[in-house]
Amino acid sequence: MARGHWKGWGVVALLACAPSDAGKLEAARDVVERFFTALPSRDCAVVGPLLAVPDSCRATVEDLNAHGMSLVEVLEVKVDGREPDAVLVRTRVARDGQVREQPMLLRVERHPDGWKLRW
């Protein structure tokens, strides 16, 4: 094989080994969706592990449920340009059934035991 062909394969191999942002984005979206799905249950055994600070679960759950917070849709998911192990999730949420005009920006971070929502 000609020398130029090997160089091309080297680039392909390097790209194949580069970490993909797609996995980060999917994981962050999943954490946000699971958090809002579990929120009405008030079950910190389920919600707590999704939070970067699990000890804040009870207060967070009570506060958000008191205001009737719910996820309407995920608008955008992108890696935080300042921190490669953090993902910003732009969402549309409702409060007491009324959809908020302004999107809510949430931060999801990579931790040793998985991706966690920083509330």
C-alpha positions as a Python dict, from the first residue, in 0.01 Angstrom:
ca = {
    (1, 'M'): (0, 0, 0),
    (2, 'A'): (131, 347, -82),
    (3, 'R'): (263, 559, 202),
    (4, 'G'): (-18, 819, 166),
    (5, 'H'): (-280, 550, 220),
    (6, 'W'): (-133, 455, 559),
    (7, 'K'): (-140, 817, 667),
    (8, 'G'): (-511, 830, 584),
    (9, 'W'): (-578, 520, 792),
    (10, 'G'): (-388, 676, 1082),
    (11, 'V'): (-624, 973, 1076),
    (12, 'V'): (-925, 740, 1066),
    (13, 'A'): (-789, 541, 1362),
    (14, 'L'): (-725, 860, 1558),
    (15, 'L'): (-1077, 987, 1494),
    (16, 'A'): (-1225, 653, 1594),
    (17, 'C'): (-1048, 678, 1931),
    (18, 'A'): (-1146, 1041, 1999),
    (19, 'P'): (-1417, 1070, 2264),
    (20, 'S'): (-1754, 1150, 2116),
    (21, 'D'): (-1969, 1430, 2248),
    (22, 'A'): (-2277, 1236, 2134),
    (23, 'G'): (-2258, 1005, 2435),
    (24, 'K'): (-2226, 1300, 2673),
    (25, 'L'): (-2522, 1476, 2518),
    (26, 'E'): (-2740, 1166, 2528),
    (27, 'A'): (-2647, 1096, 2892),
    (28, 'A'): (-2724, 1454, 2999),
    (29, 'R'): (-3061, 1455, 2823),
    (30, 'D'): (-3144, 1121, 2985),
    (31, 'V'): (-3060, 1248, 3336),
    (32, 'V'): (-3280, 1557, 3293),
    (33, 'E'): (-3572, 1355, 3156),
    (34, 'R'): (-3541, 1090, 3430),
    (35, 'F'): (-3520, 1362, 3697),
    (36, 'F'): (-3841, 1533, 3588),
    (37, 'T'): (-4019, 1199, 3537),
    (38, 'A'): (-3931, 1091, 3893),
    (39, 'L'): (-3989, 1433, 4054),
    (40, 'P'): (-4363, 1395, 4129),
    (41, 'S'): (-4297, 1070, 4319),
    (42, 'R'): (-4093, 1263, 4579),
    (43, 'D'): (-3882, 945, 4608),
    (44, 'C'): (-3526, 1045, 4695),
    (45, 'A'): (-3414, 684, 4650),
    (46, 'V'): (-3480, 747, 4278),
    (47, 'V'): (-3422, 1124, 4248),
    (48, 'G'): (-3120, 1152, 4480),
    (49, 'P'): (-2877, 950, 4264),
    (50, 'L'): (-2955, 1182, 3971),
    (51, 'L'): (-2835, 1488, 4166),
    (52, 'A'): (-2476, 1610, 4196),
    (53, 'V'): (-2553, 1680, 4564),
    (54, 'P'): (-2781, 1391, 4670),
    (55, 'D'): (-2817, 1533, 5023),
    (56, 'S'): (-3014, 1822, 4872),
    (57, 'C'): (-3278, 1585, 4735),
    (58, 'R'): (-3550, 1632, 4996),
    (59, 'A'): (-3541, 2014, 4984),
    (60, 'T'): (-3510, 2022, 4604),
    (61, 'V'): (-3797, 1779, 4551),
    (62, 'E'): (-4026, 1959, 4797),
    (63, 'D'): (-3949, 2301, 4650),
    (64, 'L'): (-3998, 2199, 4287),
    (65, 'N'): (-4316, 2005, 4361),
    (66, 'A'): (-4454, 2296, 4566),
    (67, 'H'): (-4421, 2509, 4252),
    (68, 'G'): (-4556, 2239, 4022),
    (69, 'M'): (-4240, 2226, 3808),
    (70, 'S'): (-4251, 1993, 3511),
    (71, 'L'): (-4048, 1941, 3196),
    (72, 'V'): (-4221, 2044, 2875),
    (73, 'E'): (-3933, 1976, 2637),
    (74, 'V'): (-3557, 1969, 2597),
    (75, 'L'): (-3465, 2246, 2355),
    (76, 'E'): (-3090, 2205, 2323),
    (77, 'V'): (-2808, 1998, 2469),
    (78, 'K'): (-2444, 2103, 2431),
    (79, 'V'): (-2110, 2047, 2598),
    (80, 'D'): (-2013, 2335, 2827),
    (81, 'G'): (-1728, 2513, 2648),
    (82, 'R'): (-1560, 2588, 2982),
    (83, 'E'): (-1572, 2235, 3122),
    (84, 'P'): (-1558, 1924, 2899),
    (85, 'D'): (-1716, 1707, 3171),
    (86, 'A'): (-2025, 1928, 3193),
    (87, 'V'): (-2321, 1955, 2960),
    (88, 'L'): (-2570, 2241, 2941),
    (89, 'V'): (-2931, 2140, 2883),
    (90, 'R'): (-3168, 2416, 2775),
    (91, 'T'): (-3523, 2321, 2865),
    (92, 'R'): (-3875, 2453, 2855),
    (93, 'V'): (-4051, 2395, 3185),
    (94, 'A'): (-4395, 2460, 3324),
    (95, 'R'): (-4473, 2598, 3666),
    (96, 'D'): (-4816, 2513, 3806),
    (97, 'G'): (-4923, 2413, 3456),
    (98, 'Q'): (-4814, 2741, 3293),
    (99, 'V'): (-4531, 2705, 3043),
    (100, 'R'): (-4253, 2951, 3121),
    (101, 'E'): (-4165, 3184, 2837),
    (102, 'Q'): (-3793, 3185, 2919),
    (103, 'P'): (-3603, 2858, 2885),
    (104, 'M'): (-3437, 2710, 3194),
    (105, 'L'): (-3069, 2621, 3166),
    (106, 'L'): (-2962, 2310, 3358),
    (107, 'R'): (-2610, 2177, 3412),
    (108, 'V'): (-2531, 1806, 3409),
    (109, 'E'): (-2184, 1696, 3520),
    (110, 'R'): (-1983, 1377, 3484),
    (111, 'H'): (-1908, 1214, 3821),
    (112, 'P'): (-1725, 887, 3894),
    (113, 'D'): (-2059, 708, 3929),
    (114, 'G'): (-2230, 868, 3628),
    (115, 'W'): (-2387, 1189, 3502),
    (116, 'K'): (-2556, 1408, 3764),
    (117, 'L'): (-2781, 1713, 3755),
    (118, 'R'): (-2645, 2015, 3941),
    (119, 'W'): (-2954, 2189, 4080),
}
